[in-house]
């Protein structure tokens, strides 16, 4: 049984004196066809064009136990980049084309750890009603405060070595999560009503697997940097969570008998 793959690149341009994410463009777009016994994958890489932004250092002097957990200076994950301009921590997902299909909620929870007074991973995706399991591997107490717009807000203290679980009922891109004890701690959660989403790694790679036959619109969501002054190509921007959500390109899977 073969799995066909549509592979393409998405480019994000940086310009100006300050980091400024420009228009999104689809490059090297190919077409994958499915067979009738296996779904297709849409795979690719998100990268930036121009000068690669550098992460900012984080001061953890307010809690010495946090600073001791790092062998060197801690940096934020606003931009995670790899070789060739690859961009990590970007949500890539199917935004249109699934119609009224419904999908089973995974029984396995998505896990987030707090280690070195940072969220690991920094951004996560999950389905609506899927459990998120949050662990505290630090020796200090944290406070987990999710601040959604379309879901229930929650705010819980979490002592060292403990675990808690929560869910989100509705789709929302993306929900900010913060620690009220350590203000530099930030995380983002994207909630989808389907399983066709991915978060790019440091190599910028994503893979949307097992898409049913059909024609789809792909979406992309990324955190807007504090110093960005230009948001061309950002179809929708939430002033509350600082996320840019934009259409990417048509994604087409054609079934053949």
Buried (B, 14 or more C-beta within 10 A) or exposed (E): EEEBBBBBBBBBBBBEEEBBBBEBBBEEBEEBEBBEEEBBBBBBBBBBEBEBBEBBEBEBEEBEEBBEBBEEEBBBBBBBBBEEBBBBBBBBBBBEBBEEEEEEBEEEBBBBBBEBBBBBBBBBBBBBEBBBBBBBEBEBBBBBBBBBEEBEEBEEEBEEEEEBEBBBEEBBBBBBBBBEBBEBBBBBBBBBBBBBBBBBBEBBBBEBBEBBBBEBBBBBBBBBBEEBEBBEBBEEBBEEBBBBBBBBBEBBBEEEE
